[in-house]
Structure formats: C-alpha cells, structure tokens
Amino acid sequence: MAEPVIYSHEYWMQEAMKQAQVAFEEGEIPVGAVVVVKNRIIAKAYNQTERLTDVTAHAEILAITAAANTLGSKYLPECRLYVTLEPCAMCAGAAYWAQLGELHYGAADPKRGFTRLGSSLLHPKTKVTAGLLQENSQILLQAFFRNLRN
C-alpha cells in the first residue's frame, strides 16, 4: 500500500525546511534535518555550530544523536533522514556508523558534500534520494550568505 500524500518525501522535507528556517533566524547556516521512522518524526535538528561553539553540531549529527537516544539504539536501519543540504563527509560518516536506512537531501553541496568523495561514505544498504525541494533549500542558503556579506 502506498504512503498517504501527507507522508510523502516532500512532506518530511518541508519539516526539515522548518528546522532550517529556525537556523536562519538564529544566524546559523540554514540546514535542517528530521529523522522519521514509521511515519513519525522522532528527531528534529538544525545547525547549531555557533550557538554551541562546536564544529560538529551539524543538523544531521544532532538529529542522528537524538534519534538514537529516542530509540535507545545506536543503529538506525529503519530510519529515514531528511536534510536540506547534502551532508558533508563527517555527517555521511555518522550516517554510515548509524547504518541509516534512507537519506533524502535537498540542495547539493559541490564544495563540501560527501558525493565529492563518493557514495562509499554511506552504509551500502542506505538508500539515497537527492534534490528533494532543492530550490527551496538553495533560496534559503543564498539569502543567508547574501545577508552575511551585507
């Protein structure tokens, strides 16, 4: 049976976009993430590297940690991570070690994204979808960096 429209990949990515908007409003690079299992969000996060003065406080890392805490497991094979920007190598590595079931991301990151180094950074069983609501994510990122320059 197909997922109801409300639970489409676009729906979950919109939830990640809400997290990216919070990051934007707090002066963080606007990247948001949600972790979904059985059509339920079990973790939400956004970049907090400035707030926490922690270079590892990327949305994906914070979301993966929260999901693991919620489930009481370091492995997340039943989980789907929706993130507004292509994960960096560090975040892809965390997804690998968590054995993440699915990764869905919005905008590509040609400078820092994990695909520059190859998909072997992810667990071999992780399914990947790229470009989900890509334009929405790019617009928010461009606005952030334009504001930063001005």
Steps between C-alpha positions, in 0.01 A plus 500: 500500500634845406573765763225761540586830330545670837792267563677559171873568484412863424295519820792384714742730317267792575541409867879513456459838327322630812810406701723675243287813542561493876875479431472793259318711761767417760787598269611142436563358154142398411510123490221299659445129550232262621516126565187302419409145597160339436366832368585682823766763560719376783768770476528857372812713482665794333857622477619632835875537449496867608264458796689200638845613380537148367609433143331158515155642586365449148127436460561140392723413796256652748204321335677163490597533867145594600355211297740251659405631845128474418530142375762393754715363218813616323378340177225662293426263209125569513552877498486759225704818533371805313751784481483821301864495383718215380687365805872562536745213540472514882121472491508228234741310725260533793217372278725207401573403860131535590417269207236751392227345285434797270651842434299766318660838440414823326772721358828358379818631664767488229770641734447294815245229419583133551433411134826676406673208672263228380196325638716244684490737798146374561401153616450274197134440596415872535265615225564855379273757334651833394341826390185486715364858521845606383391847388343586836820408681720689255290815534534496880875431485555776243302747711708410806834552327378817326400642842837395642687691230290816546 
